């Protein structure tokens, strides 16, 4: 048996903030944002809507999609850098709300690569037969750590959540290979400052990402004993369209074979990849038997990639 994703769900707030809206509060233009990032709009949560609220809805939808009850979940892993509070964790909060009374729960902090870290952590528990069903959620409310006077960062960020249910799948399906990595020396390029605002050295993060994302894609393909031609679909972290295109071009796959939600959601950090994956599944872009590559990078600096064969 392999370990794979048997259910997905996502959630984004109703409130849409367009590039035109941002023109009114910072010195920027719709054309500048679109041409450099690919972003047209983003979702921003209400003041009384926190990470646990978004994670709960995404988790409910993933459980329904998987056909698994909350009481059947053995472990909840929530990837986030914007928890409601340092403790209790978001994982514990949604464990209670879901009624997952048999589940252990903890948060994972690896920024935009957090969902990759959570997926691979969950995989280990299932492979050892210690747990059967694991809920992995990526969620962030980046709006609460955004400096809305900084035109270089506020145009990039949005809020949302995505969730996956991991379980055993038939032989040959599921996770084929992975790569997780970190470079703590690069932490100074993307961090949260004393005012609790996200700070980014855009030039250095871009240089890191356009090098690491494509290389990680190639690495997991090779680890799985596959070639670039075997890849059917790519789900990259939705941070910047130019970074995403660098990964797609390195793999040599067509534009319609890459998940692209950045225009509507912006960068959702830990939620970015599961939202994009959930969207793609709902749109019928991923079929059973497809080879799918997930890849992301984030503050830390961290990165992660997973190759999998889709199917139960």
C-alpha positions as CSV (number, residue, x, y, z in Angstrom):
1,X,0.0,0.0,0.0
2,X,1.0,3.6,-0.6
3,X,0.2,6.8,1.2
4,X,-1.8,9.4,-0.6
5,X,-4.4,12.1,-0.5
6,X,-8.0,10.8,-0.5
7,X,-9.9,14.1,0.1
8,X,-9.3,17.8,-0.4
9,X,-11.1,21.0,0.5
10,X,-10.4,24.8,0.6
11,X,-11.8,28.0,1.8
12,X,-11.2,31.7,1.1
13,X,-13.0,34.7,2.7
14,X,-15.7,36.5,0.7
15,X,-14.1,39.9,0.8
16,X,-12.2,40.6,-2.4
17,X,-9.6,43.4,-2.6
18,X,-8.6,44.2,-6.1
19,X,-5.4,45.9,-7.4
20,X,-7.6,49.0,-8.1
21,X,-8.5,49.0,-4.4
22,X,-4.8,49.0,-3.5
23,X,-4.1,51.9,-5.8
24,X,-6.1,54.0,-3.4
25,X,-3.9,53.3,-0.3
26,X,-0.4,52.8,-1.7
27,X,1.7,54.2,-4.6
28,X,1.1,51.3,-7.1
29,X,-0.9,50.5,-10.2
30,X,-3.0,47.6,-11.4
31,X,-0.6,47.2,-14.4
32,X,2.5,47.2,-12.2
33,X,1.1,44.4,-9.9
34,X,-0.2,42.3,-12.8
35,X,2.9,42.5,-14.9
36,X,5.3,41.7,-12.0
37,X,3.3,39.2,-10.0
38,X,0.3,37.9,-12.0
39,X,-2.0,39.0,-9.2
40,X,-5.3,40.7,-10.0
41,X,-7.1,40.4,-6.6
42,X,-6.8,38.7,-3.2
43,X,-9.2,37.6,-0.4
44,X,-9.0,39.4,2.9
45,X,-10.6,37.9,6.1
46,X,-12.8,40.0,8.4
47,X,-11.4,41.2,11.7
48,X,-13.4,38.6,13.6
49,X,-12.4,35.7,11.2
50,X,-9.1,34.1,12.2
51,X,-6.9,31.3,11.0
52,X,-8.8,28.6,13.0
53,X,-12.1,29.7,11.4
54,X,-10.8,29.3,7.9
55,X,-9.0,26.1,8.7
56,X,-12.2,24.6,10.2
57,X,-14.2,25.1,7.0
58,X,-11.5,23.8,4.8
59,X,-11.1,20.8,7.0
60,X,-14.8,20.0,7.0
61,X,-14.8,20.1,3.2
62,X,-11.8,17.8,3.0
63,X,-13.4,15.3,5.4
64,X,-16.6,15.3,3.4
65,X,-14.6,14.8,0.1
66,X,-12.7,11.9,1.6
67,X,-15.8,10.2,3.1
68,X,-14.0,10.2,6.5
69,X,-15.6,11.3,9.8
70,X,-13.9,13.5,12.3
71,X,-13.8,10.7,14.8
72,X,-11.7,8.6,12.4
73,X,-8.9,11.2,12.2
74,X,-5.8,10.1,14.2
75,X,-3.7,13.2,13.9
76,X,-4.2,16.9,12.8
77,X,-1.3,18.9,11.5
78,X,-1.9,22.5,10.7
79,X,0.8,24.4,8.7
80,X,0.6,28.1,9.6
81,X,2.7,31.1,10.5
82,X,-0.3,33.2,11.7
83,X,-2.0,31.1,14.4
84,X,-4.9,32.8,16.4
85,X,-2.6,32.6,19.5
86,X,0.7,31.0,20.2
87,X,-1.2,28.4,22.2
88,X,-3.6,26.7,22.0
89,X,-2.6,25.7,18.5
90,X,-4.9,26.1,15.5
91,X,-4.7,22.3,15.3
92,X,-6.2,21.9,18.8
93,X,-8.8,24.5,18.1
94,X,-10.2,22.8,15.1
95,X,-9.8,19.4,16.7
96,X,-12.4,20.5,19.2
97,X,-14.7,22.2,16.7
98,X,-14.6,19.2,14.3
99,X,-15.2,16.7,17.1
100,X,-12.0,14.8,16.3
101,X,-11.8,13.5,19.8
102,X,-9.3,10.7,19.0
103,X,-6.8,12.9,17.2
104,X,-3.5,14.3,18.4
105,X,-3.0,17.8,17.2
106,X,-0.1,20.3,16.6
107,X,0.9,23.2,14.4
108,X,3.8,23.1,11.9
109,X,5.8,26.3,11.2
110,X,7.6,26.2,7.8
111,X,5.9,29.2,6.2
112,X,4.9,28.7,2.5
113,X,6.5,25.3,2.5
114,X,4.5,24.2,5.6
115,X,2.0,22.1,3.7
116,X,4.8,20.1,2.2
117,X,6.3,19.5,5.6
118,X,2.9,18.5,7.0
119,X,2.2,16.0,4.2
120,X,5.5,14.3,4.6
121,X,5.2,14.2,8.4
122,X,1.8,12.6,8.1
123,X,3.1,10.1,5.5
124,X,5.6,8.7,8.1
125,X,3.0,8.0,10.7
126,X,0.8,6.1,8.2
127,X,3.7,4.1,6.8
128,X,4.6,2.9,10.2
129,X,0.9,1.8,10.8
130,X,0.7,4.0,13.9
131,X,-2.1,6.1,12.4
132,X,-4.6,5.5,9.7
133,X,-6.1,8.9,8.7
134,X,-4.4,12.2,9.1
135,X,-5.7,15.7,8.4
136,X,-3.2,18.2,7.1
137,X,-4.3,21.8,6.8
138,X,-2.5,24.8,5.4
139,X,-3.9,28.1,6.6
140,X,-2.7,31.7,7.0
141,X,-4.3,35.1,7.7
142,X,-1.5,37.1,6.3
143,X,-3.5,40.3,6.4
144,X,-2.9,40.6,10.1
145,X,0.8,40.7,9.6
146,X,0.8,42.9,6.5
147,X,2.2,46.4,6.5
148,X,-0.5,48.1,4.4
149,X,1.9,51.1,3.8
150,X,4.5,48.9,2.2
151,X,3.7,48.7,-1.5
152,X,6.3,46.0,-2.1
153,X,4.6,43.4,0.1
154,X,1.0,44.4,0.7
155,X,0.1,43.8,-3.0
156,X,1.2,40.2,-2.7
157,X,-0.6,38.7,0.2
158,X,-4.0,37.2,0.9
159,X,-5.9,34.9,3.4
160,X,-7.2,31.4,3.0
161,X,-7.1,27.7,3.9
162,X,-6.7,24.4,2.2
163,X,-6.9,20.9,3.7
164,X,-6.1,17.3,2.8
165,X,-6.9,13.9,4.2
166,X,-4.0,11.4,4.1
167,X,-4.6,7.7,4.2
168,X,-3.4,4.4,2.6
169,X,-4.0,4.1,-1.1
170,X,-3.6,1.2,-3.5
171,X,-0.2,0.0,-4.4
172,X,1.5,2.3,-7.0
173,X,-0.5,5.3,-6.1
174,X,0.2,8.1,-3.6
175,X,3.4,9.8,-2.6
176,X,6.3,8.6,-4.7
177,X,9.1,10.9,-3.5
178,X,9.8,14.1,-1.6
179,X,12.4,16.7,-0.8
180,X,12.4,19.0,2.3
181,X,15.0,21.6,2.9
182,X,16.0,24.8,4.8
183,X,18.6,27.5,4.7
184,X,18.4,29.3,8.0
185,X,21.1,31.8,6.9
186,X,18.5,33.2,4.5
187,X,16.0,33.9,7.3
188,X,17.0,37.6,7.2
189,X,15.5,37.9,3.7
190,X,11.9,37.1,4.8
191,X,10.8,37.5,8.4
192,X,8.3,39.1,10.8
193,X,9.7,42.2,12.5
194,X,9.2,43.7,16.0
195,X,6.0,45.4,14.8
196,X,4.7,42.0,13.7
197,X,4.8,42.9,10.1
198,X,6.1,40.7,7.3
199,X,9.3,42.0,5.8
200,X,10.8,40.7,2.6
201,X,13.9,41.4,0.5
202,X,12.1,40.8,-2.7
203,X,15.2,40.7,-4.9
204,X,16.9,38.0,-2.8
205,X,13.8,35.9,-2.3
206,X,13.1,36.0,-6.0
207,X,16.6,34.8,-6.8
208,X,16.4,32.0,-4.3
209,X,13.0,30.9,-5.5
210,X,13.7,30.8,-9.3
211,X,16.7,28.6,-8.5
212,X,15.2,26.3,-5.8
213,X,11.7,25.6,-7.1
214,X,12.7,24.3,-10.5
215,X,15.6,22.3,-9.0
216,X,13.4,20.7,-6.3
217,X,10.9,19.6,-9.0
218,X,13.7,17.9,-10.9
219,X,15.0,16.3,-7.8
220,X,11.7,14.6,-6.7
221,X,11.1,13.4,-10.3
222,X,14.5,11.8,-10.4
223,X,14.0,10.3,-6.9
224,X,10.8,8.7,-8.1
225,X,12.6,7.1,-11.0
226,X,10.6,9.3,-13.5
227,X,11.5,11.7,-16.2
228,X,10.2,15.2,-16.8
229,X,8.0,13.8,-19.6
230,X,6.2,11.7,-17.1
231,X,4.8,14.7,-15.2
232,X,1.1,15.4,-16.0
233,X,0.5,18.3,-13.7
234,X,2.4,20.9,-11.6
235,X,1.1,22.6,-8.5
236,X,3.6,25.3,-7.4
237,X,3.4,27.7,-4.5
238,X,1.4,30.7,-5.8
239,X,3.9,33.5,-4.9
240,X,4.8,35.1,-8.2
241,X,3.9,34.1,-11.8
242,X,7.5,34.5,-13.0
243,X,8.7,32.1,-10.3
244,X,5.9,29.6,-11.2
245,X,6.8,29.9,-14.9
246,X,10.4,29.2,-14.2
247,X,9.4,25.8,-12.6
248,X,7.0,25.0,-15.4
249,X,9.6,25.8,-18.1
250,X,12.2,23.7,-16.4
251,X,9.8,20.7,-16.5
252,X,8.8,21.5,-20.1
253,X,5.1,21.1,-19.5
254,X,2.3,23.1,-21.1
255,X,0.7,26.1,-19.5
256,X,-2.6,24.3,-19.0
257,X,-0.8,21.6,-17.0
258,X,0.1,24.1,-14.2
259,X,-2.2,25.1,-11.4
260,X,-2.7,28.9,-11.5
261,X,-4.9,30.6,-8.8
262,X,-2.5,33.5,-8.0
263,X,-4.6,35.9,-10.1
264,X,-7.6,35.5,-7.7
265,X,-6.0,34.7,-4.4
266,X,-2.5,36.2,-4.3
267,X,0.1,34.5,-2.0
268,X,-1.7,32.6,0.8
269,X,1.5,31.2,2.3
270,X,0.8,27.8,3.9
271,X,-2.6,27.7,2.2
272,X,-1.3,28.4,-1.3
273,X,-0.6,24.9,-2.5
274,X,-3.6,23.1,-1.0
275,X,-5.9,25.8,-2.3
276,X,-4.4,25.5,-5.8
277,X,-4.6,21.7,-5.6
278,X,-8.2,21.6,-4.5
279,X,-9.2,24.1,-7.2
280,X,-7.5,21.9,-9.9
281,X,-9.3,18.8,-8.7
282,X,-12.7,20.5,-8.7
283,X,-12.0,21.7,-12.2
284,X,-11.2,18.2,-13.4
285,X,-7.7,19.0,-14.3
286,X,-6.2,16.0,-12.4
287,X,-7.2,12.5,-13.2
288,X,-6.5,9.2,-11.5
289,X,-3.2,7.9,-12.6
290,X,-1.7,11.4,-13.2
291,X,1.8,12.1,-12.0
292,X,1.5,15.4,-10.0
293,X,4.3,17.5,-8.5
294,X,3.8,19.9,-5.6
295,X,6.5,22.4,-4.9
296,X,6.9,25.4,-2.6
297,X,9.3,27.7,-0.8
298,X,8.9,30.1,2.1
299,X,10.4,32.0,5.0
300,X,13.0,30.2,7.0
301,X,14.2,29.9,4.3
302,X,12.4,26.6,3.6
303,X,11.4,24.6,0.6
304,X,9.7,21.3,-0.2
305,X,8.5,19.3,-3.1
306,X,6.5,16.1,-3.5
307,X,5.8,13.8,-6.4
308,X,2.7,11.6,-6.3
309,X,0.6,9.4,-8.5
310,X,-3.0,10.5,-8.0
311,X,-5.6,8.0,-7.1
312,X,-7.0,5.9,-4.2
